[in-house]
């Protein structure tokens, strides 16, 4: 893990940190042959210098990469896995403490009244991989360019960015939501900064200031990165590079790891037992705020009607879907059954709705009858895929459970790189059974789904005035108790109106080859977040 080398200040309304955010991310479990503490794996290393050896990282480019390294063009959250090693971000984030950390910016100061400003002080010792020196103009250009990506709505509060001097930027906001913007600048893609010289070529040949520089991309096969010796955090990485190798999600990834074709994979829950029982393999299990979800479209942009526009139908789904069964089968009972968008240890968790919808098919059928659908209905349910076992298993279970109340779900797999366009923008389904990503700043777990102007809310026809009002209050506040109160009210509203079916929070799993991989590294704290490999050593 990186050490905090420079003290970071957040000034304004007596806000110095957001430790309460940490409660979303819980400590890891101990596992076979690995000492795991808070998602941290420590593995013995053999002798010899392995600084020039590359890590072969199994990564499903067909499901997780949208074939661009340009943040402004990126259409998938999981693009961030390889990109996060190429680019440095404006800010960092500690998933355990919940605190913002210095990265390209060493200090951030919040000032002003209702419409606030943020002053960023930048490092003066950063060079991009092409030798260009990073300065405030380059960071401004990067943020402005990233803001052209309509999926990155977290940057929308920016009114203007002013270059004060080569190491100082001042951001004027359209609203009072300074803290969410700071967390956005620490997020996977939003805060990544490219070299000004690579604007026209970033999609295919990215140039950043991160720990590894881009060497080669073979679509559908692999991505080659090489350690950047000019990286501003000297000696952080002690291995030669990363070779992202195409492996399918789920069993194919495990097969590749066991065969020695790759050194590390993000594993699905169904592979954990096989990894733990193999003396040659190690694993890290990191509980997270990511959760399995049945997401319902309330309206189509083209005027088509959705069966889930009726609140009674949505409530029927909550009673009919057996979340305990899905957690038992898909998450091997290692997940936390969900009742709302935040886990039990989040400050935004509302205990009053924990048991609001017990599994009750008879009640579900009664609600459908009340909604004028006594014989049920048919709808299209998108899932990520094809070939992603846990998503296919979840989809099949939901399909079987709904069949018992007379509802037919037609399953349509959509490749990860096509979900934004095919499901959301083009309206390719009435519902989406998938996994919802965790949120660094916990109020956004709700705001990003039902708040006004949010991508998912827009294309699901789910922009909600009540939630928008509560979230504007939460996101504009600096009082932690007040923020939690507004989020709990919003969680109650999502439950009362059955805006989703939350299923189970998902631990994230890393599997690795102990003969090749050693040192100290962390697990993933979200589906599309890269693990921190700064202490990893290749044997």
C-alpha positions in Angstrom: 0.0 0.0 0.0 1.2 3.5 -0.7 2.3 5.6 2.3 0.9 9.1 2.6 4.0 11.1 1.9 2.5 14.5 2.1 -0.2 15.8 4.5 -3.4 16.6 2.7 -5.8 19.3 3.9 -9.5 19.6 3.2 -10.4 23.0 4.4 -13.9 24.5 4.6 -16.6 23.9 7.2 -14.2 22.0 9.4 -14.1 19.0 7.2 -10.7 17.2 7.4 -11.6 13.6 6.4 -14.5 11.3 5.7 -13.6 8.3 7.8 -17.2 7.3 8.0 -17.1 6.3 4.4 -14.8 3.5 5.4 -17.7 1.5 6.9 -18.8 0.5 3.4 -15.6 -1.5 3.0 -15.1 -4.3 5.5 -12.0 -6.3 6.5 -11.0 -9.4 4.6 -11.1 -13.0 5.7 -8.0 -15.2 6.2 -7.4 -17.7 3.5 -5.3 -20.8 2.8 -1.5 -20.1 2.7 -2.1 -16.3 2.7 -2.1 -13.8 5.5 -5.0 -11.6 4.6 -5.7 -8.4 6.6 -8.2 -5.9 5.3 -7.8 -7.3 1.8 -4.0 -7.3 2.1 -2.1 -10.4 1.0 1.4 -11.1 2.2 3.2 -13.9 0.4 6.8 -15.2 1.0 9.2 -14.4 -1.8 12.1 -16.4 -3.0 15.6 -14.9 -3.6 16.8 -13.3 -6.7 16.0 -10.0 -8.5 12.7 -10.1 -10.3 12.4 -6.4 -11.0 12.4 -7.0 -14.7 9.7 -9.8 -14.7 6.2 -8.9 -15.9 3.0 -9.9 -14.2 0.7 -11.8 -16.5 -2.8 -10.6 -15.5 -5.8 -12.5 -16.7 -8.4 -9.9 -17.9 -11.6 -10.4 -20.0 -11.3 -7.9 -22.7 -14.4 -9.2 -24.4 -16.5 -8.4 -21.4 -14.6 -5.7 -19.6 -12.8 -3.5 -22.2 -14.4 -1.1 -24.7 -11.4 -0.9 -27.0 -10.2 2.5 -26.1 -7.7 4.0 -23.7 -9.2 7.5 -24.0 -11.3 8.4 -21.0 -13.4 10.8 -23.1 -14.4 7.8 -25.3 -14.5 5.1 -22.7 -17.9 3.4 -22.4 -17.2 0.9 -19.6 -16.3 1.2 -16.0 -13.9 -1.8 -16.2 -11.8 0.0 -18.8 -10.3 1.5 -15.7 -8.4 -1.7 -14.8 -5.6 -1.3 -17.3 -6.0 2.4 -17.6 -5.4 3.0 -13.9 -1.8 1.7 -14.2 -1.2 4.0 -17.2 -2.6 7.2 -15.9 -2.3 9.0 -12.6 -5.4 10.6 -11.2 -5.9 14.0 -9.6 -6.6 12.4 -6.2 -6.4 9.0 -4.7 -8.7 7.2 -2.3 -8.1 4.8 0.6 -10.8 2.1 0.4 -10.2 1.1 4.1 -10.2 4.5 5.8 -12.4 6.2 3.3 -10.1 9.2 3.1 -9.1 11.1 0.0 -5.3 10.9 -0.6 -2.8 13.0 -2.5 -1.9 11.9 -6.0 -1.3 14.6 -8.7 -2.9 17.1 -6.3 -1.2 17.4 -2.9 -3.7 19.7 -1.3 -7.4 20.6 -1.9 -9.1 23.6 -0.3 -12.9 24.1 -0.3 -14.1 27.7 -0.1 -17.2 29.7 -0.7 -20.9 29.6 0.2 -23.8 27.8 -1.6 -21.8 27.6 -4.8 -18.4 26.6 -3.7 -14.9 26.5 -5.3 -12.1 24.1 -4.9 -8.4 25.1 -5.1 -6.0 22.3 -6.1 -2.3 22.4 -5.5 -0.4 20.1 -7.8 2.9 18.2 -7.6 5.7 19.9 -9.4 7.8 16.7 -10.0 5.6 14.8 -12.4 6.5 14.0 -16.0 4.3 12.1 -18.5 5.7 9.0 -20.2 6.7 11.1 -23.3 8.8 13.4 -21.1 6.3 16.3 -21.0 6.1 18.0 -17.6 2.7 17.9 -15.9 1.3 21.3 -15.0 -2.0 22.9 -14.2 -2.8 23.5 -17.9 -2.4 19.8 -18.6 -4.7 18.8 -15.7 -7.3 21.4 -16.7 -7.2 20.0 -20.3 -7.5 16.5 -19.0 -10.5 17.2 -16.7 -12.3 19.2 -19.4 -11.7 16.4 -21.9 -13.0 13.7 -19.5 -16.1 15.8 -18.9 -17.0 15.3 -22.6 -17.9 11.7 -21.8 -21.6 11.8 -20.9 -21.2 8.7 -18.8 -19.0 10.5 -16.3 -21.7 12.6 -14.8 -19.7 13.1 -11.6 -17.8 15.9 -13.4 -21.0 17.8 -14.3 -20.9 20.2 -11.3 -17.9 21.9 -12.7 -18.7 25.4 -14.0 -15.2 26.6 -14.9 -11.5 25.6 -14.3 -9.0 28.4 -13.9 -5.2 27.9 -14.2 -3.9 30.2 -11.4 -0.3 29.2 -11.9 1.6 26.1 -13.1 0.9 24.2 -9.9 -2.5 25.7 -8.9 -6.0 25.2 -10.3 -9.3 26.7 -9.1 -12.5 24.9 -9.9 -15.8 26.9 -9.7 -18.9 24.8 -9.1 -22.4 25.1 -10.4 -23.6 23.9 -7.0 -22.4 23.3 -3.5 -21.3 19.7 -4.0 -17.6 20.0 -3.5 -17.0 16.7 -1.7 -18.7 14.5 -4.3 -16.5 16.2 -7.0 -13.4 15.6 -5.0 -14.3 11.9 -4.8 -15.1 11.9 -8.5 -11.6 13.2 -9.2 -10.3 10.2 -7.2 -12.6 7.8 -9.1 -11.4 5.2 -11.6 -11.7 7.1 -14.9 -13.0 10.7 -14.1 -9.8 12.0 -12.6 -7.2 10.3 -15.0 -5.0 12.8 -16.8 -3.3 12.2 -20.1 -0.4 13.9 -21.7 -1.5 17.0 -23.8 0.5 15.5 -26.7 -1.6 12.4 -26.8 -5.1 13.9 -27.2 -5.4 12.7 -30.8 -3.9 9.3 -30.2 -5.0 8.4 -26.7 -7.6 5.8 -27.9 -4.9 3.6 -29.3 -1.6 4.9 -27.8 -2.2 6.4 -24.3 0.4 8.5 -22.6 -0.1 9.1 -18.9 2.1 9.7 -15.9 1.2 6.5 -14.0 3.6 3.7 -12.9 3.4 1.8 -16.2 3.7 3.0 -19.8 1.8 1.7 -22.7 3.7 -0.6 -25.1 1.2 -2.5 -27.2 -2.5 -3.4 -27.6 -3.7 -6.5 -29.6 -7.5 -6.3 -29.6 -9.0 -9.4 -28.1 -5.6 -10.7 -27.1 -3.7 -8.6 -24.7 -2.3 -5.3 -23.5 1.4 -4.8 -22.7 2.6 -2.3 -20.2 6.2 -1.6 -19.0 7.3 -0.1 -15.7 7.9 3.7 -16.0 11.2 4.4 -14.2 10.3 8.1 -14.2 7.2 7.6 -12.1 6.9 10.3 -9.5 6.5 7.8 -6.6 10.0 6.3 -6.9 10.5 2.6 -6.2 6.8 1.9 -5.6 6.7 -1.0 -8.1 9.4 -3.6 -8.2 8.4 -5.6 -11.2 9.0 -5.0 -14.9 5.5 -4.6 -16.3 2.0 -6.0 -16.7 0.8 -8.2 -19.5 -3.0 -8.2 -19.6 -3.9 -11.5 -21.2 -7.3 -12.4 -22.5 -9.1 -14.9 -20.4 -12.8 -15.4 -20.1 -14.6 -14.4 -16.8 -15.3 -17.2 -14.4 -14.1 -20.8 -15.0 -11.9 -19.9 -18.1 -9.9 -17.6 -15.9 -9.4 -20.3 -13.2 -8.4 -22.8 -15.9 -5.8 -20.3 -17.2 -4.4 -19.7 -13.7 -4.1 -23.4 -12.9 -2.5 -24.0 -16.3 0.2 -21.4 -15.6 -0.9 -19.2 -18.5 -1.5 -16.2 -16.2 -0.2 -15.3 -12.8 -3.2 -13.5 -11.4 -6.9 -13.2 -12.1 -10.0 -11.6 -10.7 -12.0 -14.7 -9.8 -15.7 -15.2 -9.4 -17.1 -16.8 -6.2 -17.7 -20.1 -7.9 -13.9 -20.5 -8.3 -12.9 -19.7 -4.7 -13.2 -23.2 -3.3 -11.0 -24.6 -6.2 -8.4 -21.9 -5.5 -8.3 -22.5 -1.8 -8.0 -26.2 -2.2 -5.0 -25.9 -4.6 -1.7 -25.6 -2.7 -0.1 -23.9 -5.6 -2.6 -21.0 -5.6 -3.4 -18.2 -3.2 -6.3 -15.8 -2.9 -7.4 -12.5 -1.4 -11.1 -12.0 -0.5 -12.3 -8.4 -0.1 -15.9 -7.7 0.9 -17.2 -4.7 -1.0 -20.1 -2.4 -1.6 -20.8 -3.9 -5.0 -24.0 -5.8 -5.1 -26.1 -8.1 -7.2 -29.2 -6.3 -8.4 -32.4 -6.6 -10.4 -32.7 -3.2 -12.0 -36.1 -2.2 -13.5 -36.7 0.3 -16.3 -39.6 2.6 -15.4 -40.0 4.3 -18.9 -38.5 4.2 -22.4 -37.3 7.3 -24.2 -39.1 6.3 -27.3 -42.5 6.0 -25.6 -42.7 2.2 -25.2 -44.3 1.1 -22.0 -42.5 -0.8 -19.4 -44.3 -3.3 -17.1 -42.3 -1.9 -14.2 -43.8 1.6 -14.5 -46.4 0.2 -12.1 -45.2 0.3 -8.5 -47.3 -2.7 -7.7 -45.4 -4.8 -10.3 -42.1 -3.6 -8.9 -43.2 -4.6 -5.4 -44.3 -8.0 -6.8 -40.7 -8.5 -8.0 -39.3 -7.8 -4.6 -41.6 -10.4 -2.9 -41.0 -13.0 -5.7 -37.2 -12.9 -6.0 -35.6 -15.1 -3.4 -32.5 -13.2 -2.4 -31.4 -15.7 0.2 -31.4 -18.5 -2.5 -29.4 -16.3 -4.9 -26.8 -15.5 -2.2 -26.6 -19.2 -1.3 -26.0 -20.3 -4.9 -24.3 -17.5 -6.6 -22.2 -16.1 -3.7 -21.9 -19.4 -1.8 -23.4 -17.7 1.2 -20.3 -15.5 1.5 -22.2 -12.4 0.4 -24.4 -10.1 2.6 -28.1 -10.4 1.6 -29.1 -6.9 0.6 -32.2 -4.9 1.5 -31.0 -1.5 0.1 -28.1 -0.1 -2.0 -25.8 0.1 1.0 -24.5 -2.7 3.3 -25.2 -2.9 7.0 -22.0 -1.1 8.1 -22.6 2.0 6.0 -23.7 5.2 7.7 -26.4 5.4 5.1 -27.9 2.0 6.0 -31.5 2.2 7.2 -32.2 -0.7 9.6 -35.9 0.0 9.5 -36.2 -1.5 6.0 -34.0 -4.6 6.6 -37.0 -7.0 6.4 -39.4 -5.0 4.3 -39.9 -7.6 1.6 -39.7 -11.2 2.9 -39.8 -13.8 0.2 -43.6 -14.3 -0.4 -44.7 -15.5 -3.9 -48.4 -15.5 -2.8 -48.2 -11.8 -2.0 -46.4 -11.2 -5.3 -49.2 -12.8 -7.2 -51.8 -10.8 -5.3 -50.0 -7.6 -6.2 -49.9 -8.6 -9.9 -53.7 -9.3 -9.8 -54.2 -5.9 -8.2 -52.2 -4.4 -11.1 -54.5 -6.1 -13.6 -52.0 -8.9 -14.5 -53.6 -12.0 -12.8 -51.9 -14.2 -15.4 -48.6 -12.6 -15.2 -46.7 -11.0 -18.1 -43.6 -11.4 -20.2 -40.6 -9.1 -20.3 -37.0 -9.0 -21.5 -34.2 -9.3 -18.9 -30.7 -8.3 -20.0 -27.7 -9.8 -18.3 -23.9 -9.3 -18.8 -22.5 -12.0 -21.0 -22.6 -14.4 -22.6 -20.3 -16.8 -20.8 -20.2 -15.1 -17.4 -21.2 -17.9 -15.1 -22.3 -16.0 -12.0 -24.4 -13.6 -14.1 -25.9 -16.5 -16.0 -26.6 -18.3 -12.7 -28.3 -15.2 -11.2 -30.4 -14.7 -14.4 -31.5 -18.3 -14.4 -32.5 -18.2 -10.8 -34.5 -15.0 -11.2 -36.1 -16.5 -14.3 -37.1 -19.7 -12.4 -38.4 -17.7 -9.4 -40.5 -15.4 -11.5 -42.0 -18.3 -13.5 -43.6 -19.5 -10.2 -45.8 -16.3 -10.1 -46.6 -16.5 -13.8 -44.0 -14.0 -15.0 -41.8 -15.0 -18.0 -38.3 -13.4 -18.2 -36.7 -13.6 -21.6 -32.9 -13.5 -21.0 -30.8 -11.5 -23.4 -27.0 -11.5 -22.7 -25.2 -8.2 -23.6 -21.4 -7.9 -23.8 -20.0 -5.6 -21.2 -18.6 -3.2 -23.8 -22.1 -2.8 -25.2 -24.2 -2.4 -22.1 -24.2 1.4 -22.1 -25.4 1.6 -25.7 -27.5 -1.5 -26.2 -29.3 -1.7 -22.8 -29.5 1.9 -21.6 -29.4 4.2 -24.6 -31.1 1.9 -27.2 -33.5 0.4 -24.6 -32.6 -3.2 -25.0 -34.6 -4.7 -22.2 -37.2 -4.0 -19.5 -34.9 -5.0 -16.7 -31.2 -5.7 -16.1 -30.0 -8.4 -13.7 -26.4 -7.7 -13.1 -23.9 -6.4 -10.5 -24.0 -2.8 -9.3 -20.7 -1.2 -8.7 -19.8 0.2 -5.3 -19.6 4.0 -4.7 -16.7 5.6 -3.0 -18.8 8.4 -1.6 -21.7 6.5 -0.2 -24.6 8.9 -1.0 -23.8 8.4 -4.7 -24.9 4.8 -4.5 -28.4 6.1 -4.5 -28.0 9.4 -6.4 -26.3 7.7 -9.4 -29.4 5.5 -9.9 -32.3 7.8 -9.3 -31.0 11.4 -9.1 -31.8 13.9 -11.8 -29.3 14.1 -14.7 -27.7 10.8 -13.8 -26.9 8.5 -16.7 -28.7 5.3 -15.3 -31.6 7.4 -14.1 -32.0 9.2 -17.4 -32.1 6.0 -19.6 -34.1 4.0 -17.1 -36.8 6.7 -17.0 -36.1 6.7 -13.3 -35.1 10.3 -12.4 -36.9 10.9 -9.1 -37.6 14.3 -7.7 -37.8 13.1 -4.0 -34.5 11.3 -4.2 -32.9 14.2 -6.1 -33.9 16.6 -3.4 -32.6 14.4 -0.6 -29.4 13.7 -2.4 -28.8 17.4 -3.2 -29.1 18.0 0.5 -26.7 15.1 1.4 -24.2 15.9 -1.3 -24.2 19.6 -0.3 -23.7 19.0 3.4 -20.5 18.9 5.4 -22.1 17.4 8.5 -21.6 13.6 8.6 -24.7 12.9 10.7 -26.8 15.0 8.5 -25.5 13.3 5.3 -26.2 9.9 6.8 -29.8 11.0 7.7 -30.6 12.2 4.2 -29.2 9.0 2.7 -31.2 6.8 5.1 -34.4 8.7 4.1 -33.6 8.1 0.5 -33.0 4.4 1.1 -36.4 4.3 2.8 -38.0 5.9 -0.3 -36.3 3.4 -2.7 -37.7 0.6 -0.5 -41.2 2.0 -0.1 -41.6 2.4 -3.9 -39.6 -0.7 -4.8 -37.3 1.1 -7.2 -35.0 -1.9 -7.4 -34.5 -5.4 -6.1 -31.2 -5.4 -4.2 -29.9 -9.0 -3.9 -26.5 -9.5 -2.2 -23.3 -7.6 -1.6 -20.4 -9.3 -3.4 -16.9 -10.1 -2.0 -14.2 -9.5 -4.6 -11.7 -12.3 -5.1 -8.1 -12.3 -6.5 -6.5 -15.6 -7.3 -2.7 -15.9 -7.9 0.1 -18.3 -8.6 2.2 -18.6 -5.5 5.2 -19.9 -7.5 5.3 -16.6 -9.4 3.8 -14.0 -7.3 5.0 -12.7 -3.9 5.3 -9.6 -1.8 2.4 -7.6 -0.4 -0.7 -6.5 -2.4 -4.3 -5.8 -1.9 -7.5 -7.2 -3.3 -10.1 -5.3 -5.3 -12.6 -3.3 -3.4 -15.0 -3.1 -6.4 -15.6 -5.1 -9.6 -13.9 -2.6 -11.9 -11.2 -1.3 -9.6 -7.7 -2.5 -10.1 -5.9 -4.1 -7.1 -3.0 -2.1 -5.5 0.1 -4.0 -6.7 2.6 -1.5 -5.4 4.1 -4.1 -3.0 3.9 -7.1 -5.3 7.1 -8.9 -6.3 7.6 -11.4 -9.1 9.5 -14.5 -8.1 
